[in-house]
């Protein structure tokens, strides 16, 4: 299976981007993957519905927001910071 870095470089070459831009593109792909894993864990742990997942400004955590259904109550929005 091809690595994410290789896929990023090939994709950027097809789009006409330079190698340094390809490295930046690869970095963004890896961060998005990390937040996807964090979001899956939060959804699994809370039993909620995913509203959003994005990297924080410091780049070390993902901010995951889920909608958790209460028993007989209105759903509540829960925001969790998960380390990458």
N, C-alpha and C positions, 0 to 999 in steps of 0.2 A: 504494500500500500504506500502511496506517495506521501511524503511528509507535507505538513501545512506550509512550511517555508518554501518548498519546491513548487507547490501549487500556487502560492502567492507570487513567486517570481515568474512562473510561466504565464499566469493570468495577467500580470502587469506588463509583460513583454507583448502579449497580444493586444493590450490596450495602449501600448506605446509609452509606458512609464519608464523612468530610469530605475537603475538598481537600488538607489537610496530610497526612492519612492516605494519600491517593491518591499524593502525592509520595513518601512512604516506600515504598509498594507498588511504585512505578515503580523506585525505587532498588534494591529487592531483585530485581526482574526483571532489571535490567541486570547486576547482580553474578552472578546465576545464569547468564546468557548468557555472560559472560566466562569463568567456570569451565568451562562446557561446551566452549568453544573450546580452552581449555588442556588439558582432559582428552582431547579428540580428538587433539591434537598429541602428547601423551605416549603414548597408545595406539598411534598411527601410528609414532612413533619407536622405541618399545621392542618393538612386536609383542606386547604383553601384553594381559591382560584387565582391564578397569576394575573396581576394587573400590569406590572412592569419590573424590569431588571436591567440595571445599568451600572457601569463602574463609577465609583465615587471620584471626586476630584484628586484625591491623593494617589489613586491607582492601586491601592492595596486591598480595597474592599469592594464588594458589590452591594448596592442598595436594592433590595428586593421587596416589592409591595404585593401583598396578596389580600384577597377578600375572603374572610372566614365567616361561614354561616353559623349563627348561634341557634341553639335549640329553642324554637318558638320566638326568637328575637330577630331584630334586623341584623343583616350582615355587618361586620365591622372591618375596617381597613387596618391591616397590620403591616408595618414597615420594619424590616430586619436588615442589619448590616452583617454581611458574611465575609470573612477573610478569604482572599483569593489563594 
